[in-house]
Amino acid sequence: MHEKRKFPRFPVTASVICFRYGRRMAMRALDISLGGLRLEANFDLGVGESLDFVILAKDTEIRCTGKILAVDELDHKVHARLRLAPTSDSELRKLTDYLHTLSPKPFPKWIIFWLSILMAYMAYLIIRTYFFR
């Protein structure tokens, strides 16, 4: 199956504070990528609406703007998908660094090396025990 997304998406549970109609309102990010995010809110959001918000990620605040692409209502909650636009290069860097902490780390090569040595030794012991008594 071909992936349509330009950027990988990572599941998160980060708090998001939006500034709407001069009020500060709390939401929660459900997943995030470099190009967008999915939010959960306790208030109505409209398709096409622009939002200014702050993602409260680990030890930093990432200021962004976004445009709502789709809205789903589920059990007194609203799930919205937004196209993301960081407000500056420094905010884009913060977002990139945060996403880097969420991405899975590759298995260290030295562990793979020693595991293969251990497996070869175990195979040697099994062969020696069963075939060369």
N, CA, C and O atoms as CSV, one atom per row, in Angstrom:
chain,resi,resn,atom,element,x,y,z
A,1,MET,N,N,0.835,-1.180,0.000
A,1,MET,CA,C,0.000,0.000,0.000
A,1,MET,C,C,0.878,1.241,0.000
A,1,MET,O,O,1.856,1.308,0.745
A,2,HIS,N,N,0.546,2.209,-0.814
A,2,HIS,CA,C,1.336,3.424,-0.960
A,2,HIS,C,C,0.925,4.458,0.084
A,2,HIS,O,O,-0.264,4.733,0.249
A,3,GLU,N,N,1.887,5.024,0.779
A,3,GLU,CA,C,1.638,6.048,1.790
A,3,GLU,C,C,1.464,7.395,1.111
A,3,GLU,O,O,2.328,7.822,0.346
A,4,LYS,N,N,0.349,8.069,1.387
A,4,LYS,CA,C,0.071,9.372,0.783
A,4,LYS,C,C,0.706,10.522,1.556
A,4,LYS,O,O,0.922,11.602,1.006
A,5,ARG,N,N,1.000,10.289,2.820
A,5,ARG,CA,C,1.534,11.372,3.643
A,5,ARG,C,C,2.970,11.709,3.263
A,5,ARG,O,O,3.772,10.841,2.920
A,6,LYS,N,N,3.256,12.988,3.338
A,6,LYS,CA,C,4.603,13.460,3.028
A,6,LYS,C,C,5.545,13.241,4.211
A,6,LYS,O,O,6.740,13.018,4.021
A,7,PHE,N,N,5.006,13.306,5.441
A,7,PHE,CA,C,5.806,13.175,6.648
A,7,PHE,C,C,5.242,12.063,7.525
A,7,PHE,O,O,4.025,11.886,7.568
A,8,PRO,N,N,6.093,11.301,8.230
A,8,PRO,CA,C,5.585,10.250,9.116
A,8,PRO,C,C,4.819,10.850,10.298
A,8,PRO,O,O,5.146,11.931,10.787
A,9,ARG,N,N,3.800,10.125,10.738
A,9,ARG,CA,C,2.954,10.567,11.843
A,9,ARG,C,C,3.324,9.773,13.094
A,9,ARG,O,O,3.564,8.568,13.021
A,10,PHE,N,N,3.370,10.457,14.253
A,10,PHE,CA,C,3.731,9.830,15.517
A,10,PHE,C,C,2.600,10.022,16.521
A,10,PHE,O,O,2.110,11.139,16.685
A,11,PRO,N,N,2.174,8.947,17.199
A,11,PRO,CA,C,1.147,9.106,18.241
A,11,PRO,C,C,1.739,9.834,19.449
A,11,PRO,O,O,2.859,9.550,19.872
A,12,VAL,N,N,0.972,10.770,19.990
A,12,VAL,CA,C,1.399,11.535,21.171
A,12,VAL,C,C,0.185,11.788,22.062
A,12,VAL,O,O,-0.953,11.536,21.667
A,13,THR,N,N,0.438,12.277,23.236
A,13,THR,CA,C,-0.619,12.787,24.113
A,13,THR,C,C,-0.131,14.099,24.710
A,13,THR,O,O,-0.062,14.247,25.930
A,14,ALA,N,N,0.202,15.035,23.858
A,14,ALA,CA,C,0.710,16.336,24.294
A,14,ALA,C,C,-0.440,17.314,24.481
A,14,ALA,O,O,-1.419,17.287,23.734
A,15,SER,N,N,-0.315,18.170,25.473
A,15,SER,CA,C,-1.303,19.227,25.678
A,15,SER,C,C,-1.091,20.320,24.641
A,15,SER,O,O,0.035,20.607,24.233
A,16,VAL,N,N,-2.193,20.919,24.229
A,16,VAL,CA,C,-2.155,22.013,23.259
A,16,VAL,C,C,-3.030,23.134,23.808
A,16,VAL,O,O,-4.162,22.902,24.230
A,17,ILE,N,N,-2.499,24.337,23.797
A,17,ILE,CA,C,-3.253,25.517,24.214
A,17,ILE,C,C,-3.511,26.355,22.965
A,17,ILE,O,O,-2.582,26.735,22.253
A,18,CYS,N,N,-4.789,26.634,22.712
A,18,CYS,CA,C,-5.106,27.460,21.542
A,18,CYS,C,C,-5.652,28.801,22.004
A,18,CYS,O,O,-6.201,28.931,23.098
A,19,PHE,N,N,-5.489,29.773,21.159
A,19,PHE,CA,C,-5.958,31.123,21.435
A,19,PHE,C,C,-7.076,31.408,20.439
A,19,PHE,O,O,-6.842,31.593,19.244
A,20,ARG,N,N,-8.293,31.437,20.964
A,20,ARG,CA,C,-9.463,31.522,20.100
A,20,ARG,C,C,-10.414,32.567,20.664
A,20,ARG,O,O,-10.797,32.506,21.832
A,21,TYR,N,N,-10.788,33.518,19.834
A,21,TYR,CA,C,-11.696,34.596,20.242
A,21,TYR,C,C,-11.179,35.317,21.490
A,21,TYR,O,O,-11.959,35.723,22.352
A,22,GLY,N,N,-9.872,35.467,21.574
A,22,GLY,CA,C,-9.275,36.146,22.707
A,22,GLY,C,C,-9.213,35.331,23.984
A,22,GLY,O,O,-8.835,35.850,25.034
A,23,ARG,N,N,-9.582,34.052,23.906
A,23,ARG,CA,C,-9.566,33.186,25.086
A,23,ARG,C,C,-8.540,32.083,24.908
A,23,ARG,O,O,-8.232,31.668,23.791
A,24,ARG,N,N,-8.029,31.628,26.013
A,24,ARG,CA,C,-7.073,30.520,26.027
A,24,ARG,C,C,-7.846,29.231,26.289
A,24,ARG,O,O,-8.538,29.124,27.301
A,25,MET,N,N,-7.736,28.240,25.381
A,25,MET,CA,C,-8.511,27.010,25.501
A,25,MET,C,C,-7.579,25.807,25.378
A,25,MET,O,O,-6.644,25.808,24.577
A,26,ALA,N,N,-7.854,24.771,26.194
A,26,ALA,CA,C,-6.997,23.581,26.223
A,26,ALA,C,C,-7.542,22.496,25.290
A,26,ALA,O,O,-8.749,22.273,25.196
A,27,MET,N,N,-6.615,21.837,24.610
A,27,MET,CA,C,-6.917,20.697,23.751
A,27,MET,C,C,-5.837,19.657,23.988
A,27,MET,O,O,-4.941,19.847,24.811
A,28,ARG,N,N,-5.936,18.547,23.249
A,28,ARG,CA,C,-4.935,17.492,23.380
A,28,ARG,C,C,-4.565,17.008,21.989
A,28,ARG,O,O,-5.444,16.750,21.166
A,29,ALA,N,N,-3.269,16.885,21.720
A,29,ALA,CA,C,-2.797,16.334,20.448
A,29,ALA,C,C,-2.839,14.817,20.538
A,29,ALA,O,O,-2.385,14.238,21.525
A,30,LEU,N,N,-3.390,14.163,19.497
A,30,LEU,CA,C,-3.467,12.702,19.460
A,30,LEU,C,C,-2.356,12.112,18.605
A,30,LEU,O,O,-1.836,11.039,18.909
A,31,ASP,N,N,-1.997,12.805,17.546
A,31,ASP,CA,C,-0.822,12.434,16.753
A,31,ASP,C,C,-0.299,13.683,16.067
A,31,ASP,O,O,-0.999,14.687,15.929
A,32,ILE,N,N,0.964,13.590,15.637
A,32,ILE,CA,C,1.616,14.770,15.084
A,32,ILE,C,C,2.638,14.357,14.027
A,32,ILE,O,O,3.243,13.288,14.107
A,33,SER,N,N,2.812,15.223,13.046
A,33,SER,CA,C,3.867,15.062,12.051
A,33,SER,C,C,4.399,16.452,11.732
A,33,SER,O,O,3.921,17.445,12.280
A,34,LEU,N,N,5.367,16.521,10.865
A,34,LEU,CA,C,5.923,17.815,10.486
A,34,LEU,C,C,4.916,18.632,9.686
A,34,LEU,O,O,5.023,19.857,9.623
A,35,GLY,N,N,3.939,17.964,9.073
A,35,GLY,CA,C,2.961,18.668,8.242
A,35,GLY,C,C,1.603,18.874,8.868
A,35,GLY,O,O,0.801,19.640,8.334
A,36,GLY,N,N,1.305,18.213,9.998
A,36,GLY,CA,C,-0.017,18.370,10.579
A,36,GLY,C,C,-0.163,17.637,11.885
A,36,GLY,O,O,0.765,16.985,12.362
A,37,LEU,N,N,-1.349,17.755,12.461
A,37,LEU,CA,C,-1.629,17.044,13.691
A,37,LEU,C,C,-3.124,16.791,13.824
A,37,LEU,O,O,-3.940,17.416,13.146
A,38,ARG,N,N,-3.462,15.870,14.705
A,38,ARG,CA,C,-4.855,15.558,15.014
A,38,ARG,C,C,-5.084,15.943,16.461
A,38,ARG,O,O,-4.341,15.535,17.354
A,39,LEU,N,N,-6.127,16.738,16.682
A,39,LEU,CA,C,-6.432,17.268,17.999
A,39,LEU,C,C,-7.741,16.716,18.532
A,39,LEU,O,O,-8.618,16.310,17.770
A,40,GLU,N,N,-7.859,16.708,19.855
A,40,GLU,CA,C,-9.116,16.403,20.525
A,40,GLU,C,C,-9.475,17.621,21.361
A,40,GLU,O,O,-8.654,18.121,22.128
A,41,ALA,N,N,-10.716,18.099,21.206
A,41,ALA,CA,C,-11.163,19.284,21.931
A,41,ALA,C,C,-12.536,19.030,22.536
A,41,ALA,O,O,-13.265,18.140,22.098
A,42,ASN,N,N,-12.882,19.822,23.548
A,42,ASN,CA,C,-14.196,19.751,24.188
A,42,ASN,C,C,-15.119,20.850,23.682
A,42,ASN,O,O,-16.160,21.107,24.287
A,43,PHE,N,N,-14.759,21.493,22.596
A,43,PHE,CA,C,-15.557,22.584,22.045
A,43,PHE,C,C,-15.587,22.455,20.528
A,43,PHE,O,O,-14.786,21.727,19.941
A,44,ASP,N,N,-16.504,23.160,19.908
A,44,ASP,CA,C,-16.687,23.064,18.458
A,44,ASP,C,C,-15.552,23.726,17.692
A,44,ASP,O,O,-15.041,24.776,18.079
A,45,LEU,N,N,-15.177,23.087,16.605
A,45,LEU,CA,C,-14.191,23.621,15.674
A,45,LEU,C,C,-14.783,23.519,14.278
A,45,LEU,O,O,-15.534,22.587,13.987
A,46,GLY,N,N,-14.453,24.462,13.423
A,46,GLY,CA,C,-15.017,24.455,12.081
A,46,GLY,C,C,-13.982,24.212,11.002
A,46,GLY,O,O,-12.847,24.680,11.094
A,47,VAL,N,N,-14.384,23.476,9.978
A,47,VAL,CA,C,-13.499,23.219,8.840
A,47,VAL,C,C,-13.155,24.554,8.175
A,47,VAL,O,O,-14.026,25.394,7.947
A,48,GLY,N,N,-11.872,24.730,7.871
A,48,GLY,CA,C,-11.406,25.965,7.251
A,48,GLY,C,C,-10.958,27.023,8.247
A,48,GLY,O,O,-10.341,28.016,7.861
A,49,GLU,N,N,-11.258,26.823,9.517
A,49,GLU,CA,C,-10.884,27.774,10.563
A,49,GLU,C,C,-9.375,27.736,10.795
A,49,GLU,O,O,-8.770,26.665,10.758
A,50,SER,N,N,-8.770,28.888,11.031
A,50,SER,CA,C,-7.349,28.975,11.364
A,50,SER,C,C,-7.196,29.113,12.869
A,50,SER,O,O,-7.978,29.805,13.522
A,51,LEU,N,N,-6.186,28.453,13.414
A,51,LEU,CA,C,-5.929,28.492,14.854
A,51,LEU,C,C,-4.485,28.870,15.122
A,51,LEU,O,O,-3.577,28.445,14.407
A,52,ASP,N,N,-4.281,29.665,16.151
A,52,ASP,CA,C,-2.951,29.897,16.713
A,52,ASP,C,C,-2.888,29.068,17.979
A,52,ASP,O,O,-3.794,29.145,18.809
A,53,PHE,N,N,-1.838,28.276,18.146
A,53,PHE,CA,C,-1.768,27.401,19.311
A,53,PHE,C,C,-0.326,27.125,19.695
A,53,PHE,O,O,0.611,27.429,18.956
A,54,VAL,N,N,-0.180,26.540,20.874
A,54,VAL,CA,C,1.123,26.162,21.414
A,54,VAL,C,C,1.048,24.690,21.784
A,54,VAL,O,O,0.141,24.267,22.501
A,55,ILE,N,N,2.007,23.910,21.291
A,55,ILE,CA,C,2.121,22.504,21.657
A,55,ILE,C,C,3.067,22.435,22.854
A,55,ILE,O,O,4.213,22.877,22.776
A,56,LEU,N,N,2.582,21.880,23.952
A,56,LEU,CA,C,3.400,21.750,25.158
A,56,LEU,C,C,4.077,20.385,25.113
A,56,LEU,O,O,3.513,19.381,25.549
A,57,ALA,N,N,5.293,20.365,24.580
A,57,ALA,CA,C,6.017,19.125,24.317
A,57,ALA,C,C,7.229,19.008,25.221
A,57,ALA,O,O,8.108,19.871,25.217
A,58,LYS,N,N,7.269,17.941,25.991
A,58,LYS,CA,C,8.369,17.596,26.903
A,58,LYS,C,C,8.892,18.815,27.654
A,58,LYS,O,O,8.260,19.126,28.664
A,59,ASP,N,N,9.865,19.494,27.343
A,59,ASP,CA,C,10.298,20.650,28.130
A,59,ASP,C,C,10.293,21.915,27.301
A,59,ASP,O,O,11.061,22.838,27.573
A,60,THR,N,N,9.446,21.971,26.299
A,60,THR,CA,C,9.453,23.121,25.412
A,60,THR,C,C,8.044,23.458,24.942
A,60,THR,O,O,7.145,22.618,24.993
A,61,GLU,N,N,7.864,24.663,24.495
A,61,GLU,CA,C,6.607,25.102,23.900
A,61,GLU,C,C,6.864,25.404,22.435
A,61,GLU,O,O,7.791,26.139,22.094
A,62,ILE,N,N,6.025,24.825,21.560
A,62,ILE,CA,C,6.182,25.025,20.125
A,62,ILE,C,C,4.986,25.827,19.615
A,62,ILE,O,O,3.857,25.335,19.621
A,63,ARG,N,N,5.231,27.044,19.182
A,63,ARG,CA,C,4.162,27.917,18.698
A,63,ARG,C,C,3.908,27.636,17.219
A,63,ARG,O,O,4.832,27.611,16.406
A,64,CYS,N,N,2.632,27.426,16.890
A,64,CYS,CA,C,2.252,27.090,15.512
A,64,CYS,C,C,0.943,27.758,15.145
A,64,CYS,O,O,0.209,28.253,16.000
A,65,THR,N,N,0.677,27.757,13.869
A,65,THR,CA,C,-0.641,28.087,13.357
A,65,THR,C,C,-1.090,26.896,12.531
A,65,THR,O,O,-0.266,26.123,12.041
A,66,GLY,N,N,-2.370,26.755,12.382
A,66,GLY,CA,C,-2.875,25.635,11.612
A,66,GLY,C,C,-4.230,25.932,11.026
A,66,GLY,O,O,-4.970,26.784,11.518
A,67,LYS,N,N,-4.542,25.219,9.972
A,67,LYS,CA,C,-5.845,25.344,9.332
A,67,LYS,C,C,-6.552,24.006,9.465
A,67,LYS,O,O,-5.984,22.964,9.137
A,68,ILE,N,N,-7.789,24.032,9.944
A,68,ILE,CA,C,-8.550,22.808,10.166
A,68,ILE,C,C,-9.018,22.245,8.825
A,68,ILE,O,O,-9.701,22.925,8.059
A,69,LEU,N,N,-8.640,20.996,8.555
A,69,LEU,CA,C,-8.998,20.330,7.307
A,69,LEU,C,C,-10.250,19.468,7.448
A,69,LEU,O,O,-11.033,19.366,6.504
A,70,ALA,N,N,-10.451,18.845,8.615
A,70,ALA,CA,C,-11.600,17.964,8.823
A,70,ALA,C,C,-11.926,17.904,10.306
A,70,ALA,O,O,-11.052,18.065,11.158
A,71,VAL,N,N,-13.207,17.667,10.602
A,71,VAL,CA,C,-13.679,17.584,11.976
A,71,VAL,C,C,-14.594,16.373,12.105
A,71,VAL,O,O,-15.471,16.153,11.269
A,72,ASP,N,N,-14.381,15.590,13.163
A,72,ASP,CA,C,-15.241,14.448,13.500
A,72,ASP,C,C,-15.715,14.628,14.934
A,72,ASP,O,O,-14.922,14.961,15.814
A,73,GLU,N,N,-17.017,14.408,15.177
A,73,GLU,CA,C,-17.550,14.501,16.535
A,73,GLU,C,C,-17.743,13.102,17.091
A,73,GLU,O,O,-18.425,12.272,16.489
A,74,LEU,N,N,-17.129,12.842,18.260
A,74,LEU,CA,C,-17.178,11.528,18.906
A,74,LEU,C,C,-17.414,11.683,20.398
A,74,LEU,O,O,-16.559,12.228,21.096
A,75,ASP,N,N,-18.549,11.219,20.907
A,75,ASP,CA,C,-18.830,11.182,22.346
A,75,ASP,C,C,-18.493,12.490,23.078
A,75,ASP,O,O,-17.643,12.491,23.969
A,76,HIS,N,N,-19.116,13.548,22.731
A,76,HIS,CA,C,-18.939,14.860,23.364
A,76,HIS,C,C,-17.532,15.421,23.192
A,76,HIS,O,O,-17.139,16.346,23.902
A,77,LYS,N,N,-16.789,14.874,22.269
A,77,LYS,CA,C,-15.446,15.373,21.941
A,77,LYS,C,C,-15.400,15.665,20.452
A,77,LYS,O,O,-16.165,15.101,19.670
A,78,VAL,N,N,-14.512,16.537,20.082
A,78,VAL,CA,C,-14.309,16.876,18.674
A,78,VAL,C,C,-12.886,16.497,18.306
A,78,VAL,O,O,-11.939,16.910,18.974
A,79,HIS,N,N,-12.731,15.713,17.247
A,79,HIS,CA,C,-11.412,15.396,16.714
A,79,HIS,C,C,-11.243,16.189,15.433
A,79,HIS,O,O,-12.081,16.128,14.534
A,80,ALA,N,N,-10.155,16.929,15.360
A,80,ALA,CA,C,-9.897,17.772,14.197
A,80,ALA,C,C,-8.519,17.466,13.629
A,80,ALA,O,O,-7.564,17.236,14.371
A,81,ARG,N,N,-8.428,17.466,12.295
A,81,ARG,CA,C,-7.137,17.325,11.622
A,81,ARG,C,C,-6.733,18.694,11.105
A,81,ARG,O,O,-7.518,19.389,10.461
A,82,LEU,N,N,-5.495,19.068,11.398
A,82,LEU,CA,C,-4.992,20.386,11.021
A,82,LEU,C,C,-3.778,20.266,10.127
A,82,LEU,O,O,-2.963,19.356,10.284
A,83,ARG,N,N,-3.663,21.187,9.193
A,83,ARG,CA,C,-2.419,21.371,8.451
A,83,ARG,C,C,-1.603,22.347,9.274
A,83,ARG,O,O,-2.099,23.402,9.670
A,84,LEU,N,N,-0.370,22.002,9.528
A,84,LEU,CA,C,0.478,22.714,10.476
A,84,LEU,C,C,1.401,23.689,9.764
A,84,LEU,O,O,1.926,23.398,8.690
A,85,ALA,N,N,1.594,24.863,10.384
A,85,ALA,CA,C,2.551,25.848,9.881
A,85,ALA,C,C,3.249,26.486,11.077
A,85,ALA,O,O,2.668,27.350,11.734
A,86,PRO,N,N,4.501,26.074,11.378
A,86,PRO,CA,C,5.226,26.726,12.473
A,86,PRO,C,C,5.372,28.218,12.191
A,86,PRO,O,O,5.453,28.636,11.036
A,87,THR,N,N,5.403,29.006,13.244
A,87,THR,CA,C,5.399,30.452,13.070
A,87,THR,C,C,6.759,31.027,12.696
A,87,THR,O,O,6.821,32.154,12.203
A,88,SER,N,N,7.851,30.295,12.912
A,88,SER,CA,C,9.183,30.797,12.567
A,88,SER,C,C,10.131,29.618,12.364
A,88,SER,O,O,9.773,28.469,12.621
A,89,ASP,N,N,11.342,29.918,11.900
A,89,ASP,CA,C,12.345,28.859,11.708
A,89,ASP,C,C,12.744,28.216,13.038
A,89,ASP,O,O,13.000,27.013,13.096
A,90,SER,N,N,12.798,29.017,14.107
A,90,SER,CA,C,13.156,28.452,15.410
A,90,SER,C,C,12.059,27.503,15.912
A,90,SER,O,O,12.362,26.487,16.537
A,91,GLU,N,N,10.801,27.826,15.646
A,91,GLU,CA,C,9.699,26.944,16.046
A,91,GLU,C,C,9.701,25.672,15.200
A,91,GLU,O,O,9.394,24.591,15.702
A,92,LEU,N,N,10.046,25.799,13.922
A,92,LEU,CA,C,10.163,24.620,13.059
A,92,LEU,C,C,11.278,23.712,13.568
A,92,LEU,O,O,11.139,22.489,13.546
A,93,ARG,N,N,12.364,24.291,14.018
A,93,ARG,CA,C,13.475,23.510,14.568
A,93,ARG,C,C,13.055,22.788,15.851
A,93,ARG,O,O,13.403,21.626,16.057
A,94,LYS,N,N,12.301,23.491,16.716
A,94,LYS,CA,C,11.798,22.861,17.941
A,94,LYS,C,C,10.893,21.671,17.604
A,94,LYS,O,O,10.979,20.614,18.228
A,95,LEU,N,N,10.021,21.865,16.603
A,95,LEU,CA,C,9.113,20.788,16.200
A,95,LEU,C,C,9.891,19.616,15.624
A,95,LEU,O,O,9.586,18.464,15.935
A,96,THR,N,N,10.874,19.883,14.802
A,96,THR,CA,C,11.704,18.831,14.226
A,96,THR,C,C,12.449,18.065,15.321
A,96,THR,O,O,12.507,16.835,15.289
A,97,ASP,N,N,13.014,18.784,16.280
A,97,ASP,CA,C,13.720,18.136,17.389
A,97,ASP,C,C,12.762,17.277,18.224
A,97,ASP,O,O,13.113,16.174,18.642
A,98,TYR,N,N,11.561,17.790,18.460
A,98,TYR,CA,C,10.574,17.027,19.234
A,98,TYR,C,C,10.180,15.757,18.487
A,98,TYR,O,O,10.104,14.688,19.093
A,99,LEU,N,N,9.931,15.853,17.195
A,99,LEU,CA,C,9.561,14.676,16.407
A,99,LEU,C,C,10.702,13.671,16.361
A,99,LEU,O,O,10.467,12.463,16.319
A,100,HIS,N,N,11.924,14.159,16.370
A,100,HIS,CA,C,13.085,13.267,16.389
A,100,HIS,C,C,13.120,12.437,17.673
A,100,HIS,O,O,13.536,11.279,17.651
A,101,THR,N,N,12.686,13.022,18.789
A,101,THR,CA,C,12.648,12.264,20.043
A,101,THR,C,C,11.553,11.198,20.018
A,101,THR,O,O,11.630,10.218,20.757
A,102,LEU,N,N,10.531,11.381,19.171
A,102,LEU,CA,C,9.428,10.422,19.085
A,102,LEU,C,C,9.713,9.273,18.118
A,102,LEU,O,O,9.091,8.216,18.211
A,103,SER,N,N,10.648,9.476,17.195
A,103,SER,CA,C,10.904,8.451,16.183
A,103,SER,C,C,11.647,7.270,16.801
A,103,SER,O,O,12.479,7.455,17.689
A,104,PRO,N,N,11.348,6.058,16.333
A,104,PRO,CA,C,12.026,4.885,16.875
A,104,PRO,C,C,13.514,4.911,16.544
A,104,PRO,O,O,13.914,5.267,15.436
A,105,LYS,N,N,14.306,4.534,17.509
A,105,LYS,CA,C,15.763,4.528,17.328
A,105,LYS,C,C,16.192,3.206,16.700
A,105,LYS,O,O,15.636,2.160,17.032
A,106,PRO,N,N,17.173,3.236,15.796
A,106,PRO,CA,C,17.654,1.981,15.206
A,106,PRO,C,C,18.394,1.145,16.259
A,106,PRO,O,O,18.989,1.674,17.198
A,107,PHE,N,N,18.334,-0.146,16.070
A,107,PHE,CA,C,19.012,-1.065,16.978
A,107,PHE,C,C,20.517,-0.881,16.808
A,107,PHE,O,O,21.002,-0.900,15.677
A,108,PRO,N,N,21.273,-0.705,17.892
A,108,PRO,CA,C,22.723,-0.502,17.768
A,108,PRO,C,C,23.405,-1.699,17.097
A,108,PRO,O,O,23.090,-2.852,17.392
A,109,LYS,N,N,24.332,-1.411,16.201
A,109,LYS,CA,C,25.012,-2.463,15.442
A,109,LYS,C,C,25.840,-3.383,16.338
A,109,LYS,O,O,25.973,-4.570,16.040
A,110,TRP,N,N,26.395,-2.862,17.421
A,110,TRP,CA,C,27.219,-3.710,18.287
A,110,TRP,C,C,26.373,-4.773,18.977
A,110,TRP,O,O,26.858,-5.874,19.238
A,111,ILE,N,N,25.101,-4.454,19.278
A,111,ILE,CA,C,24.227,-5.464,19.884
A,111,ILE,C,C,23.931,-6.570,18.877
A,111,ILE,O,O,23.944,-7.751,19.224
A,112,ILE,N,N,23.666,-6.187,17.631
A,112,ILE,CA,C,23.407,-7.181,16.580
A,112,ILE,C,C,24.624,-8.073,16.390
A,112,ILE,O,O,24.483,-9.286,16.231
A,113,PHE,N,N,25.820,-7.485,16.405
A,113,PHE,CA,C,27.050,-8.250,16.251
A,113,PHE,C,C,27.182,-9.289,17.363
A,113,PHE,O,O,27.409,-10.467,17.086
A,114,TRP,N,N,27.042,-8.860,18.623
A,114,TRP,CA,C,27.227,-9.790,19.739
A,114,TRP,C,C,26.114,-10.829,19.815
A,114,TRP,O,O,26.358,-11.960,20.234
A,115,LEU,N,N,24.898,-10.466,19.418
A,115,LEU,CA,C,23.827,-11.465,19.370
A,115,LEU,C,C,24.106,-12.529,18.316
A,115,LEU,O,O,23.835,-13.709,18.536
A,116,SER,N,N,24.642,-12.117,17.180
A,116,SER,CA,C,24.966,-13.104,16.144
A,116,SER,C,C,26.104,-14.021,16.610
A,116,SER,O,O,26.082,-15.215,16.311
A,117,ILE,N,N,27.092,-13.493,17.332
A,117,ILE,CA,C,28.164,-14.315,17.889
A,117,ILE,C,C,27.587,-15.312,18.901
A,117,ILE,O,O,27.937,-16.492,18.882
A,118,LEU,N,N,26.714,-14.839,19.774
A,118,LEU,CA,C,26.081,-15.703,20.774
A,118,LEU,C,C,25.258,-16.807,20.110
A,118,LEU,O,O,25.328,-17.963,20.528
A,119,MET,N,N,24.481,-16.465,19.080
A,119,MET,CA,C,23.676,-17.468,18.384
A,119,MET,C,C,24.560,-18.494,17.681
A,119,MET,O,O,24.236,-19.682,17.678
A,120,ALA,N,N,25.663,-18.059,17.088
A,120,ALA,CA,C,26.588,-18.995,16.430
A,120,ALA,C,C,27.196,-19.938,17.459
A,120,ALA,O,O,27.337,-21.131,17.191
A,121,TYR,N,N,27.554,-19.428,18.621
A,121,TYR,CA,C,28.123,-20.275,19.671
A,121,TYR,C,C,27.092,-21.281,20.176
A,121,TYR,O,O,27.422,-22.443,20.413
A,122,MET,N,N,25.838,-20.837,20.343
A,122,MET,CA,C,24.782,-21.757,20.784
A,122,MET,C,C,24.539,-22.840,19.737
A,122,MET,O,O,24.322,-24.000,20.088
A,123,ALA,N,N,24.574,-22.480,18.466
A,123,ALA,CA,C,24.403,-23.472,17.400
A,123,ALA,C,C,25.556,-24.475,17.440
A,123,ALA,O,O,25.337,-25.675,17.279
A,124,TYR,N,N,26.768,-23.998,17.650
A,124,TYR,CA,C,27.934,-24.871,17.771
A,124,TYR,C,C,27.758,-25.860,18.923
A,124,TYR,O,O,28.029,-27.050,18.765
A,125,LEU,N,N,27.301,-25.367,20.095
A,125,LEU,CA,C,27.105,-26.240,21.249
A,125,LEU,C,C,26.025,-27.287,20.979
A,125,LEU,O,O,26.191,-28.447,21.355
A,126,ILE,N,N,24.949,-26.908,20.352
A,126,ILE,CA,C,23.866,-27.852,20.044
A,126,ILE,C,C,24.346,-28.914,19.066
A,126,ILE,O,O,24.103,-30.104,19.268
A,127,ILE,N,N,25.021,-28.492,18.017
A,127,ILE,CA,C,25.536,-29.452,17.030
A,127,ILE,C,C,26.544,-30.399,17.687
A,127,ILE,O,O,26.501,-31.608,17.459
A,128,ARG,N,N,27.436,-29.860,18.488
A,128,ARG,CA,C,28.458,-30.671,19.151
A,128,ARG,C,C,27.822,-31.670,20.125
A,128,ARG,O,O,28.261,-32.816,20.217
A,129,THR,N,N,26.790,-31.232,20.848
A,129,THR,CA,C,26.138,-32.108,21.831
A,129,THR,C,C,25.394,-33.249,21.170
A,129,THR,O,O,25.496,-34.391,21.618
A,130,TYR,N,N,24.651,-32.967,20.119
A,130,TYR,CA,C,23.793,-33.994,19.518
A,130,TYR,C,C,24.478,-34.842,18.466
A,130,TYR,O,O,24.086,-35.992,18.269
A,131,PHE,N,N,25.479,-34.326,17.785
A,131,PHE,CA,C,26.088,-35.076,16.676
A,131,PHE,C,C,27.466,-35.639,16.983
A,131,PHE,O,O,27.912,-36.566,16.307
A,132,PHE,N,N,28.143,-35.108,17.976
A,132,PHE,CA,C,29.497,-35.574,18.260
A,132,PHE,C,C,29.611,-36.043,19.713
A,132,PHE,O,O,30.367,-35.469,20.497
A,133,ARG,N,N,28.876,-37.062,20.057
A,133,ARG,CA,C,28.906,-37.608,21.422
A,133,ARG,C,C,30.066,-38.525,21.603
A,133,ARG,O,O,30.252,-39.077,22.687
